[in-house]
Amino acid sequence: MAHIDYYLGTISPWCYLAGDRLERIAARHGATITYKPLDLLQLFDRTGGVRPANRHPGRMAYRAQELPRWADHLGMALNLKPAHWPVNMAPSSYAIIAAQEAGGGDLGGLVHGFLRAVWAEERDISDDSVIRDILAAHGFDPALADKGLFVGAETYGRNLEQAVEAGVFGAPFYVVRETGARFWGQDRLDFLDRHLAGA
């Protein structure tokens, strides 16, 4: 059985546009997923990337075309300039880590719930009440927003170190543990699907 490490940032529009395709691919191939939220900005700093605020205007102009283009292609709502972006990724990441540890809910739905909240619902995912609401909506104890702080902080930092070691430099990033195959971007999910099928 294949296992996929999914490195993500809870404010990444590209992670949002991935939707639930990873989960559907994994189910089709009997694969399991470990969600590894991390601080994307620190990842960029560590791996030669450039933070969005520091990118060349030409790159940002292209991004402003490409995001709506993909959203339209996928039939997904997208606000190109969300009211709460960027925000602190840590609280929502801690909640995902705590929920993964606790089990019992829809973890993929939770991850997408945070991303959708940013890019389609104009919600602040650094706000405690929003985090609790999204946890509850996906079958998790809202109290995980508090209970998971210590373990969440520790794992969040470890996810960054593991990402750098695994050759991860952006998000979404998918690593198949058994083969070491790496796939960067929601537009590479078809290739992940083919890889898991043995192509």
Phi, psi and omega per residue, in radians:
M1 nan 2.285 -3.134
A2 -1.378 2.635 3.059
H3 -2.240 2.333 -3.094
I4 -1.972 2.191 2.959
D5 -1.603 2.093 -3.092
Y6 -1.872 1.888 3.105
Y7 -1.601 2.214 -3.013
L8 -2.532 2.808 2.988
G9 -2.116 2.327 -3.034
T10 -1.309 -0.013 3.031
I11 -2.063 0.221 -3.103
S12 -1.411 2.168 3.083
P13 -1.152 -0.504 -3.130
W14 -1.274 -0.594 3.020
C15 -1.152 -0.699 3.085
Y16 -1.032 -0.801 -3.086
L17 -1.189 -0.286 3.049
A18 -1.157 -0.414 3.120
G19 0.978 -2.353 3.134
D20 -1.884 0.357 -3.092
R21 -1.122 -0.667 3.120
L22 -1.049 -0.798 -3.105
E23 -1.103 -0.679 3.127
R24 -1.199 -0.678 3.090
I25 -1.123 -0.806 -3.135
A26 -1.058 -0.752 3.137
A27 -1.099 -0.687 -3.121
R28 -1.107 -0.570 -3.072
H29 -1.852 0.097 -3.121
G30 1.172 0.465 -3.125
A31 -1.574 2.718 3.062
T32 -1.896 2.809 -3.066
I33 -2.266 2.371 2.889
T34 -1.955 2.147 3.137
Y35 -1.499 2.235 -3.074
K36 -2.208 1.349 3.072
P37 -1.151 2.514 -3.116
L38 -2.611 3.010 3.118
D39 -1.457 1.785 -3.076
L40 -1.076 -0.654 -3.098
L41 -1.125 -0.710 3.078
Q42 -1.189 -0.601 3.087
L43 -1.083 -0.767 3.089
F44 -1.025 -0.779 -3.122
D45 -1.065 -0.645 -3.052
R46 -1.412 -0.360 -2.975
T47 -2.150 0.336 3.055
G48 1.495 0.178 3.090
G49 -1.452 3.059 3.130
V50 -2.164 2.267 3.094
R51 -1.092 2.530 -3.112
P52 -0.874 -0.696 -3.102
A53 -1.111 -0.373 -3.086
N54 -1.856 0.093 -3.082
R55 -1.360 2.678 3.116
H56 -1.044 2.486 3.138
P57 -0.960 -0.589 3.113
G58 -1.098 -0.699 3.103
R59 -1.161 -0.715 -3.121
M60 -1.224 -0.583 3.085
A61 -1.149 -0.692 3.106
Y62 -1.161 -0.727 3.082
R63 -0.982 -0.713 -3.118
A64 -1.160 -0.393 3.035
Q65 -1.524 -0.737 -2.997
E66 -1.235 -0.671 -3.136
L67 -1.071 -0.920 3.095
P68 -1.094 -0.565 3.117
R69 -1.076 -0.810 3.114
W70 -1.198 -0.712 3.135
A71 -1.039 -0.755 3.113
D72 -1.125 -0.759 3.140
H73 -1.044 -0.669 -3.086
L74 -1.583 -0.105 -3.116
G75 1.198 0.655 -3.098
M76 -2.020 2.465 3.043
A77 -1.187 2.514 3.111
L78 -2.682 2.221 2.988
N79 -1.774 1.951 -3.048
L80 -1.097 -0.488 3.106
K81 -2.176 1.347 -3.077
P82 -1.138 2.636 -3.084
A83 -1.108 -0.524 -3.063
H84 -2.142 1.235 3.087
W85 -2.689 2.339 -0.125
P86 -1.385 2.725 3.032
V87 -2.286 2.962 3.117
N88 -1.087 2.080 -3.128
M89 -1.366 -0.323 -2.975
A90 -1.073 -0.870 -3.067
P91 -1.032 -0.767 3.123
S92 -1.193 -0.610 3.097
S93 -1.138 -0.751 3.097
Y94 -1.038 -0.696 -3.133
A95 -1.110 -0.723 3.110
I96 -1.115 -0.774 -3.140
I97 -1.080 -0.766 3.134
A98 -1.151 -0.690 3.137
A99 -1.163 -0.676 3.108
Q100 -1.102 -0.690 3.122
E101 -1.188 -0.708 -3.078
A102 -1.306 -0.674 -3.091
G103 1.257 3.131 3.018
G104 1.670 -0.167 -3.134
G105 -2.180 -2.937 3.129
D106 -1.659 1.638 -3.022
L107 -1.205 -0.755 3.087
G108 -1.063 -0.707 3.087
G109 -1.112 -0.646 3.114
L110 -1.110 -0.827 3.132
V111 -1.018 -0.857 -3.129
H112 -1.172 -0.538 3.102
G113 -1.053 -0.716 3.093
F114 -1.171 -0.761 -3.122
L115 -1.150 -0.744 3.114
R116 -1.108 -0.643 3.139
A117 -1.027 -0.675 3.132
V118 -1.266 -0.932 -2.886
W119 -1.599 -0.183 -3.130
A120 -2.328 -0.276 -3.006
E121 -2.090 -0.014 3.093
E122 1.003 0.723 3.136
R123 -1.925 2.667 -3.117
D124 -1.683 1.816 -3.059
I125 -1.393 0.094 2.978
S126 -1.653 -0.082 -3.124
D127 -1.480 2.286 -3.053
D128 -1.027 -0.708 -3.107
S129 -1.189 -0.607 3.093
V130 -1.186 -0.759 3.126
I131 -1.054 -0.805 3.128
R132 -1.071 -0.732 -3.131
D133 -1.112 -0.750 -3.129
I134 -1.218 -0.667 3.045
L135 -1.010 -0.877 -3.101
A136 -1.098 -0.674 -3.104
A137 -1.124 -0.328 -3.109
H138 -2.017 0.389 2.976
G139 1.489 0.329 3.141
F140 -1.962 2.714 3.086
D141 -1.159 2.099 3.124
P142 -0.997 -0.442 -3.131
A143 -1.156 -0.226 3.068
L144 -1.049 -0.390 3.099
A145 -1.024 -0.518 3.115
D146 -1.756 -0.764 -3.044
K147 -1.075 -0.540 -3.025
G148 -1.604 0.166 -3.011
L149 -1.080 -0.839 -3.051
F150 -1.187 -0.916 3.141
V151 -1.109 -0.663 -3.138
G152 -1.064 -0.808 -3.123
A153 -1.105 -0.709 -3.127
E154 -1.163 -0.801 -3.108
T155 -1.213 -0.652 3.130
Y156 -0.992 -0.803 3.101
G157 -1.172 -0.687 3.132
R158 -1.158 -0.624 3.111
N159 -1.050 -0.666 3.120
L160 -1.110 -0.802 -3.141
E161 -1.099 -0.739 3.136
Q162 -1.133 -0.645 3.125
A163 -1.077 -0.831 -3.132
V164 -1.062 -0.762 3.139
E165 -1.105 -0.587 -3.079
A166 -1.473 -0.044 3.141
G167 1.482 0.366 3.121
V168 -1.435 2.423 -3.140
F169 -2.444 0.110 3.122
G170 -2.872 -2.990 -3.137
A171 -2.632 2.545 0.018
P172 -1.278 2.562 -3.140
F173 -2.366 2.269 -3.058
Y174 -2.103 2.226 3.125
V175 -2.141 2.155 3.070
V176 -1.519 1.998 -3.001
R177 -1.032 -0.763 -3.011
E178 -1.158 -0.571 -3.058
T179 -1.924 -0.282 -3.065
G180 1.338 0.087 -3.141
A181 -1.138 2.362 -3.090
R182 -2.086 2.476 -3.132
F183 -2.395 2.101 -3.107
W184 -1.888 2.126 3.012
G185 1.839 2.554 3.101
Q186 -1.124 -0.379 3.117
D187 -1.419 0.069 3.070
R188 -1.897 0.101 -3.107
L189 -1.114 -0.559 3.074
D190 -1.099 -0.618 3.111
F191 -1.226 -0.642 3.045
L192 -1.076 -0.756 3.114
D193 -1.013 -0.835 3.130
R194 -1.086 -0.694 3.137
H195 -1.096 -0.784 -3.128
L196 -1.171 -0.466 3.096
A197 -1.392 -0.096 3.118
G198 1.590 0.194 -3.124
A199 -1.329 nan nan
